[in-house]
Amino acid sequence: MTVYLDYAATAPLRKEVFECYAEHLQNLGNPSSVHSTGQKIRRALEEARESVARSVDCNRSEVIFTAGGTESDNLAIKGLYWQRNSEEIVRPLIVSSGTEHHASIDPMEWLQNHDGAEIVWLPVDYQGIIDFDFFEKFLEENHQRVALVNLMWANNETGVVTDMAKVVAIAKKFDIPVHSDAIAAFGHIPVSFSNSGLSTMSISAHKVGGPVGAGALIVSRSTKLVSIIHGGGQERGMRSGTMNAPVAKAFALAAELAVAELETETKRLSALRDRLVQGVLALSPLAHHTARDSKRMPHNAHFTFEGCSGDSLLFLLDQQGVCVSVGSACQAGVNGPSHVLVAMGRTEREALGCIRMTLGKESTDADIDAVLAALPKALDGAARAGLTS
Amino acid sequence: MKVLAAMSGGVDSAVAAARAVEAGHEVVGVHLALSRMPGTLRTGSRGCCTIEDSMDAQRAANVIGIPYYVWDFSERFKLEVVDDFISEYEAGRTPNPCMRCNERIKFAALLEKGLALGFDAVCTGHYASILSDDEGNLELHRSMALAKDQSYVLGVLTAEQLQHSMFPLGHTASKDLIRAEAAERGLSVAAKPDSYDICFIPEGDTQDWLADRLGNTTGEIVDMQGNVLGEHKGAHGFTVGQRKGLQLGRPAVDGKPRYVLAVDVKTNKVVVGPQQALAVVELTGNKFTWCGKPKENPEVLFPAHVQVRAHGEQVACEVAVVDGAMVIRCDEPIYGVAPGQTAVIYLGTRVLAQTTIDYTVSAVDSFSTASASIGSSVNGAV
């Protein structure tokens, strides 16, 4: 039996969502076609758009469907950067944090390497919180040269939640647009785009029980973006390409269900998570609960294990049927030290020994029992194997 | 047994893993990430450890039906293999990084980790055989496919490491048979080109790569009498026995090709001369290891064969351990041996021992006496 504790990597496709997806896949039509068959499928697409808008609390026209979270982050970061530098003023600075996801870091670094951008990495403390005093002071002194602020709503690895209201309040003083990657946060903690004051925000379907390959960038009505994909001018001209009604429908339903169940799931998952954290800490003095003093997402438990390498732990848990995740996997599947933990002041050796466990809709007490039963053997072996990287 | 199959993404390790499964072992495939910044694709036989190789290994593991993981050994690889490679060249020696990798990564770091995680053995696609003597001692032997034999690079294995090693390809007569078997098994790496170059030098140009790390200081190319024949752009990267790339412009007086005889990194001089001057009759290594059971009374001169490079010929010799060092007297001269290279001692097909060469003695006295400083360089006293 497999115990799946990696919901933050991807959540299982919900049965209702699968049925909705399958049903709409059978419908003929291109939403851009003018004839009645096209209009019918357009209607489904726009229903989905309205539904997603309700789920993230924004205006329907603010929902730009994309093929996923990475695309959304690319569009927001590059689009805002180019837009803000299309006027007469030169604004090379992007203010961000080293704890961001690679979908966010890599577009910024691309702009730095190819287009004259300069990334300002905000200091982050041991608990994963950015230095707000530094942030405010930096903007006071440099706001004329800042293109955008880019900070994630909740961290995908550690589960630490950013005080977005505070971020936006500071940035607004200087009229600087803020993008937030809310891919990890959405569906797990309350997210209201209209109350946030954000310019753009990324969300993804497969993190909330929808299909992979579906996401959205929420772009406020007052925000202009330079498009990065050119073609037929779909999605407010920001994202060309034939619009995908079945996937939008499935995404919308998954989002709707996640938001509807958020309150009850938060209670249920926090209780499971707390049991997991206490159990792990009781098992080994080598275990450290990451960012335990910070506000964290209810379904995330993140640990470092002294003297153990994450890939040993992952292997030994996997051998016992428990799926967890380590650091940040690059495309070769190599688990280097987590850049998030390094940004939070851990050494590379500490950052090599981390494990993330994330819970979701189908997680139960039995899963917690199973992982707590499997961990002693895994910790024992991993400690013996040590840190060979 | 629980077997950890090291899978490079090539055809040999894929077939080795498949054979281990067929032999009834519980096999897990693991790809060693030796760089944190892997290249995306391979170019022909150039380089390895790219993302493409990792994907090929994963695909092979899927086809064989075994679990697959990527383990990061990049830090250890950099310290033990890449840095060693650079510092050996810096000292004017010629290292063998594949040997270091076997010694310190595959059959050390990986094996140790595997044992700690509950495995019994590491399986690789090397062409070599492990046999047992009458008393049950394990011995490493040449592969049946002599053209592909890789026992040389495994010469560093100790008795303890042999206990936990598995080379399922050793009894196969040729690489073609392995490729055919891979195709039959539906492994898409069946026709993948072999990798020849040093894996961490993806462009394949060792001299350029070393120049980037050790700098380029122009120096003299001299003959054995000390006459200046030309200029080089950095002594590092020249290898004793090397003939190409000297760019001397004019031929030797006798019209014969000139070879690198010595690299003197202290004076930044490269000494060149005729092929006869490369002839070496004695090798000494201060550090040596026995591969499997040690030879009894090794201080008494015994007949054996010696091989000094991965795909070189073996030469008959006599060996003895003298004052803790391994001394090898060759029955006939061998050419182009440099300090830093590994000499592997064979008894028949069995690998008996290995040593990293520290000193060489030239076959031709007249060359040794050519000049004091050059003579000592030729003899490898660096």
Chai-1 contact restraints between the chains, C-beta under 6 A:
chainA,res_idxA,chainB,res_idxB,connection_type,confidence,min_distance_angstrom,max_distance_angstrom,comment,restraint_id
A,D311,B,W71,contact,1.0,0.0,6.0,A-B,restraint_1
A,F315,B,Y69,contact,1.0,0.0,6.0,A-B,restraint_2
A,Q331,B,I51,contact,1.0,0.0,6.0,A-B,restraint_3
A,A332,B,P38,contact,1.0,0.0,6.0,A-B,restraint_4
A,A332,B,I51,contact,1.0,0.0,6.0,A-B,restraint_5
A,A332,B,S54,contact,1.0,0.0,6.0,A-B,restraint_6
A,G333,B,V70,contact,1.0,0.0,6.0,A-B,restraint_7
A,V334,B,A33,contact,1.0,0.0,6.0,A-B,restraint_8
A,V334,B,V70,contact,1.0,0.0,6.0,A-B,restraint_9
A,V334,B,D72,contact,1.0,0.0,6.0,A-B,restraint_10
A,N335,B,D72,contact,1.0,0.0,6.0,A-B,restraint_11
A,G336,B,R36,contact,1.0,0.0,6.0,A-B,restraint_12
A,G381,B,A116,contact,1.0,0.0,6.0,A-B,restraint_13
A,G381,B,L117,contact,1.0,0.0,6.0,A-B,restraint_14
A,R384,B,A116,contact,1.0,0.0,6.0,A-B,restraint_15
A,A385,B,K113,contact,1.0,0.0,6.0,A-B,restraint_16
A,A385,B,A116,contact,1.0,0.0,6.0,A-B,restraint_17
A,A385,B,L117,contact,1.0,0.0,6.0,A-B,restraint_18
A,T388,B,R76,contact,1.0,0.0,6.0,A-B,restraint_19
A,T388,B,A109,contact,1.0,0.0,6.0,A-B,restraint_20
A,T388,B,K113,contact,1.0,0.0,6.0,A-B,restraint_21
A,S389,B,D72,contact,1.0,0.0,6.0,A-B,restraint_22
A,S389,B,E75,contact,1.0,0.0,6.0,A-B,restraint_23
